[in-house]
């Protein structure tokens, strides 16, 4: 699986607003690659796992929050290639009663069942995860390991994400993608053709992402970020977003997650309704996966007695 180039289907979406504006919208179904190592997680891990194997590492170590798709994907991918995996998890309170945490958290439960060992750290300590002191401490604690950054983003991850676009995708005017750490959009920026504009929809609040993206691409004029569709920040949602995700699935058969792709598609259709795309535009939205996280997200919604994702 990780030794081959994978091509995914572009599924057209048919909605009245698209017909009214004479706009064609397709979704690249990267979520279909694998139930857990799907979308950009597969793309980001592909060359990192190859490098770890070539360097004769036996252990992968990475970072993430309690509901991180990246944590689950690294555990599953690592197991499939014979690696031990270690997850440094934000939130030391989660380690007080691991059995209780796993019962309530489908993401960590999946990672645990695939052999990942957890080390729960405080949020203050987690903010130091990139410091030399913190990394030296990890080496003393766990020995030699191959480090996969939080969210998987590094140069090798960007290389993998450059393979998302295929020659037949040259017909699209716009490439749209949700943005977390910036690696996926950087790969798309690098591989997009000159006539194409890449639009990112950040799932986080803040203006730091531009600098992060610029670390991995030299192109400056073929992309932009739409910062108005984060719904309050990472992991945040409201009833409007959940209602949209459910109605979009009923209309298109395409499931969306509430962290990334739901916000992106909401933003795309809102921009279309506000005539921000010219008539006859062809738009390709990248489905970056993350569907495994819906179960845990719904558990939190149920606790708040709120509507869940269908």
C-alpha positions as a printed Julia matrix, in Angstrom:
310×3 Matrix{Float64}:
   0.0    0.0     0.0
   2.69   2.52    0.95
   4.91   1.57   -1.99
   2.46   2.58   -4.7
   0.93   5.75   -6.08
  -2.79   5.85   -5.4
  -5.32   7.63   -7.6
  -8.71   8.49   -6.13
 -12.08   9.28   -7.7
 -13.38  12.77   -8.36
 -17.09  12.7    -7.46
 -19.29  15.45   -8.86
 -21.71  17.23   -6.55
 -25.11  18.31   -7.85
 -26.84  21.08   -5.88
 -29.26  23.83   -6.96
 -26.81  26.62   -6.08
 -24.23  25.08   -8.43
 -26.72  24.85  -11.28
 -27.89  28.42  -10.69
 -24.32  29.78  -10.93
 -23.27  27.34  -13.68
 -20.41  26.09  -11.5
 -19.1   22.52  -11.43
 -17.93  21.14   -8.07
 -16.12  17.84   -7.64
 -14.82  16.19   -4.46
 -11.63  14.14   -4.68
 -12.41  11.14   -2.5
  -9.09  10.76   -0.72
 -11.13   9.45    2.23
 -11.58   6.19    0.31
  -7.89   5.23    0.55
  -8.18   3.5     3.93
 -10.6    3.59    6.91
  -7.94   5.04    9.23
  -4.91   5.93    7.11
  -6.99   7.99    4.72
  -6.66  11.2     2.8
  -3.75  13.41    3.71
  -2.72  11.07    6.53
  -1.74   8.44    3.99
   0.0   11.04    1.83
   1.95  12.49    4.76
   3.03   9.14    6.18
   3.99   7.47    2.91
   7.52   8.83    2.5
   8.11   9.2     6.24
   7.51   5.49    6.77
   9.77   4.7     3.82
  12.51   6.86    5.37
  12.09   5.23    8.78
  12.36   1.79    7.2
  15.42   2.76    5.15
  17.11   4.17    8.27
  16.39   0.86   10.05
  14.23   2.4    12.76
  11.9    0.1    14.64
   9.84   2.75   16.46
   7.8    5.76   15.35
   7.08   8.58   17.79
   4.6   11.37   17.17
   2.37  13.95   18.86
  -1.32  14.76   18.95
  -4.43  15.68   20.87
  -6.93  13.23   22.27
  -9.02  13.17   19.07
  -6.17  13.41   16.55
  -6.73  11.57   13.28
  -2.97  11.62   12.87
  -2.47   9.63   16.08
  -4.83   6.86   14.94
  -3.38   6.84   11.42
   0.22   6.57   12.66
  -0.69   3.65   14.92
  -2.48   1.75   12.17
   0.13   2.51    9.5
   2.99   1.71   11.84
   1.52  -1.65   12.77
   0.97  -2.54    9.11
   4.69  -2.04    8.44
   5.97  -3.64   11.63
   6.86  -0.49   13.57
   6.28   0.06   17.26
   4.5    3.38   17.83
   4.53   5.93   20.64
   2.04   8.78   20.95
   2.79  11.86   23.04
  -0.73  13.0    23.91
  -1.74  16.51   25.02
  -3.58  16.38   28.36
  -1.99  14.6    31.31
  -5.41  14.14   32.97
  -6.25  11.58   30.27
  -3.64   9.24   31.71
  -5.11   9.16   35.21
  -7.56   6.42   34.27
  -6.56   4.97   30.91
  -9.36   2.42   30.87
 -11.95   5.16   31.33
 -10.26   7.35   28.7
 -10.26   4.55   26.13
 -13.9    3.75   26.83
 -14.84   7.34   26.01
 -12.43   8.03   23.15
 -12.73   6.03   19.92
  -9.6    7.61   18.4
  -7.25   6.71   21.25
  -8.95   3.33   21.55
  -8.16   2.53   17.92
  -4.55   3.64   18.34
  -4.21   1.58   21.52
  -5.65  -1.54   19.88
  -3.07  -1.13   17.14
  -0.24  -1.23   19.66
   0.49   2.44   20.28
   1.96   3.27   23.68
   0.85   6.6    25.14
   2.66   9.19   27.18
   0.25  11.86   28.41
   1.77  15.27   29.1
   0.4   18.54   30.43
  -0.59  21.23   27.98
   2.27  23.4    29.2
   4.78  20.61   28.55
   3.18  19.86   25.2
   3.87  23.39   24.01
   7.59  22.62   24.43
   7.41  19.51   22.2
   9.75  20.97   19.56
  12.44  22.12   21.99
  15.77  20.33   22.19
  15.33  19.78   25.93
  11.96  18.09   25.47
  13.19  15.9    22.6
  16.3   14.91   24.55
  14.04  13.85   27.4
  12.0   11.72   25.0
  15.16   9.99   23.76
  16.17   9.15   27.32
  12.65   7.91   28.03
  12.07   5.84   24.89
  15.45   5.29   23.24
  15.98   5.65   19.51
  12.94   6.5    17.38
  11.88   8.08   14.09
  10.15  11.37   14.83
   6.96  12.19   12.93
   5.88  15.79   13.69
   2.46  16.74   15.03
  -0.01  16.45   12.17
   2.68  14.68   10.14
   3.89  17.82    8.37
   7.51  17.93    7.21
   9.32  17.96    3.85
   8.57  14.29    3.18
   4.91  14.82    4.03
   4.67  17.68    1.56
   6.27  15.45   -1.09
   3.52  12.91   -0.51
   0.8   15.55   -0.73
   2.2   16.72   -4.07
   0.93  13.41   -5.46
  -2.73  14.16   -4.71
  -3.31  16.0    -7.98
  -3.38  13.92  -11.17
  -2.94  15.02  -14.83
  -6.72  14.92  -15.38
  -7.13  17.47  -12.58
  -5.6   20.17  -14.78
  -9.12  21.03  -16.02
 -10.04  22.6   -12.66
  -9.73  26.32  -12.04
  -9.68  26.06   -8.23
  -8.27  23.48   -5.83
  -9.79  23.75   -2.35
  -8.55  22.05    0.81
  -8.97  22.23    4.58
  -5.86  23.4     6.44
  -4.48  22.16    9.74
  -0.7   22.29    9.99
  -0.21  23.46    6.38
   1.54  20.44    4.85
  -1.28  19.34    2.57
  -1.94  22.74    1.06
   1.81  23.25    0.56
   1.95  20.06   -1.5
  -1.02  21.19   -3.57
   0.5   24.63   -4.1
   3.68  23.0    -5.37
   1.9   20.67   -7.8
  -0.89  22.97   -9.02
  -0.62  24.28  -12.57
  -0.07  27.93  -13.38
  -3.7   28.59  -14.27
  -5.0   27.09  -11.01
  -5.69  28.87   -7.72
  -5.37  26.9    -4.46
  -7.71  27.99   -1.66
  -7.18  26.83    1.91
  -9.84  26.75    4.61
  -8.09  26.8     8.02
  -9.7   24.8    10.82
  -7.81  26.89   13.4
  -7.98  30.51   14.42
  -4.92  32.69   13.99
  -2.73  34.16   11.26
   0.33  31.97   11.79
  -0.46  29.5     9.0
   0.85  31.65    6.15
   4.38  31.52    7.56
   4.11  27.76    8.14
   3.0   27.16    4.56
   5.74  29.36    3.16
   8.32  27.09    4.8
   7.41  24.34    2.32
   6.71  26.19   -0.92
   8.31  28.91   -3.0
   5.12  29.81   -4.84
   3.54  32.95   -3.45
   0.84  34.02   -5.9
  -1.26  30.92   -6.67
  -2.97  30.47   -3.3
  -4.87  32.15   -0.52
  -6.5   31.31    2.81
 -10.16  31.85    3.66
 -10.1   32.45    7.41
 -13.81  32.91    8.07
 -14.93  29.28    8.31
 -13.2   27.83   11.38
 -16.42  27.92   13.48
 -14.58  29.11   16.56
 -11.34  27.17   16.16
  -9.95  23.65   16.07
 -12.49  21.06   17.14
 -15.21  23.69   17.5
 -18.61  23.38   15.86
 -22.21  24.52   16.15
 -25.63  23.29   15.12
 -25.38  25.09   11.77
 -22.27  23.09   10.83
 -23.72  19.75   11.96
 -26.94  20.43   10.05
 -24.91  21.28    6.95
 -22.81  18.09    7.18
 -25.94  15.96    7.45
 -27.78  17.71    4.6
 -24.7   17.59    2.36
 -24.37  13.84    2.88
 -28.04  13.29    2.06
 -27.72  15.38   -1.11
 -24.39  14.02   -2.35
 -23.78  10.68   -0.48
 -20.42  12.16    0.62
 -19.7   12.03    4.39
 -17.81  14.96    5.89
 -15.99  15.32    9.19
 -16.69  18.29   11.5
 -13.03  19.22   12.06
 -11.84  19.8     8.5
 -13.87  18.82    5.44
 -17.24  19.93    6.78
 -15.93  23.44    7.35
 -14.25  23.51    3.94
 -17.37  22.5     1.99
 -19.49  24.9     4.04
 -17.05  27.65    3.09
 -16.95  26.73   -0.6
 -20.74  26.75   -0.95
 -21.04  29.97    1.04
 -18.52  31.65   -1.28
 -20.46  30.35   -4.29
 -23.71  31.77   -2.91
 -21.96  35.11   -2.42
 -20.77  35.01   -6.07
 -17.09  34.8    -5.13
 -16.49  32.29   -7.95
 -17.05  33.37  -11.53
 -19.59  31.62  -13.74
 -18.34  28.44  -15.45
 -15.74  27.84  -12.73
 -14.62  24.27  -12.12
 -13.78  23.56   -8.47
 -12.03  20.5    -7.02
 -12.37  20.04   -3.25
  -9.91  17.62   -1.63
 -11.53  15.27    0.88
  -8.71  14.76    3.39
 -10.41  11.94    5.28
 -10.75  12.14    9.05
 -14.04  10.26    9.1
 -12.85   7.96   11.89
 -13.08  10.93   14.24
 -16.84  11.31   13.79
 -17.6    8.6    16.34
 -15.69  10.37   19.11
 -17.09  13.74   18.07
 -20.63  12.36   18.3
 -19.91  11.03   21.78
 -19.09  14.56   22.9
 -22.2   15.97   21.2
 -24.38  13.38   22.96
 -22.95  14.38   26.33
 -24.06  17.95   25.57
 -27.47  16.7    24.35
 -26.8   18.18   20.93
 -27.61  16.91   17.45
 -25.13  14.37   16.12
 -23.63  13.63   12.71
 -25.63  11.05   10.79
